[in-house]
Amino acid sequence: MRIVYLGTPEFSVLPLKNIVENTNHQVVGVVCNKDKPVGRKKIMTAPPVKLYAQEKGIKVFQYDKIRLEGVEDLKSLKPDMMITCAFGQILSQEILDIPVFGTFNIHASLLPAYRGASPIHYAILNGERQTGITIMKTDAGIDTGDIILQKSVDIDDNENCGQLFEKLSKLGSECILDFLKAFENNQITYTKQDDNFASYTKIIKKEHAKIDWYDTAENIFNKIRAFNPSPVAYTMLDGMPFKIFSARVVKGQALAGQVVCSDGEFIIGTGKDCLSLLSVQKAGGKQMDAKSFLLGNKINKGSIIFNG
């Protein structure tokens, strides 16, 4: 089959790689978002999917708005099938109608749970113990299409978003091969989603990562995991952002944002129980373990150093 693949971030690379290197199908085009400035120096950086496609000599198309810019290009590729994976743009019905056999999506949740842009973040935020990959037939809704295949994975106790991204990307690369094999053998079945069990996610923004110390230690712990490696959970220390990369919940009670221990451990009170900070970064400084931070910064036990 002639396949057009639509995806942008690192998450999308492994599934594309598996299609290119482990099937007989021809990927005739890769579509991704445009290069964007990254880091403090705003260096223009190509999406990971683009870099892989160029390495393999696959033609790359980049659009800000595929619905306005990409229709004729996609038609010219004459795809039998389109596969999307973390593409980040909504496809119009006109685009969905282009491939002969339809468009199929690799989605990082067990639909109908966690439809939308940030299913991995939200699974961790909500303390889920399990998530997975869904292969679905794409329709004009937001992740509302018929389910074809699902596989689940456990979310480990201390697993952060970056680690779960890698796990699900690998699982997605396995699922897409299973799907293509079943499609070739005419063994595809379609299951309607039950909208009564649907939940939705939003695009993650930096302000979502600010910690509310009146929340429970468990919820803050989940937020820290969900926003590592980006945008990174933070609070305010001396009027400046203070990032927290990892922590653990400890039993106990203190005022929200209050220092319970600053001798070898950096323990802070919350709305319920306490949080021992493990890896932190002060504004203008480097990421370090909390013990090293305490050696260079005087933090008084009993003081309320973080805004609630």
Buried (B, 14 or more C-beta within 10 A) or exposed (E): BBBBBBBBBBBBBBBBBBBBEEBEBBBBBBBBBEEEEEEEEEEEEBBBBBBBBEEEEBBBBBBEEBBEEBBEBBEEBEBBBBBBBBBBBEBBEEBBEBBEBBBBBBBBBBBBBBBBBBBBBBBBBBEBEEBBBBBBBBBEEEBBBBBBBBBEBEBEEEBBBBBBBBBBBBBBBBBBBEBBEBBEEEEBEEEEBEEEEBBBBEEBEEEBBBBBBBBBBBBBBBBBBBBBEEBBBBBBBEEEBBBBBBBBBBEBEBBBBBBBBBEEBBBBBBBBBBBBBBBBBBEEEEEBBBEEBBEEBEBEEEEBBBBB
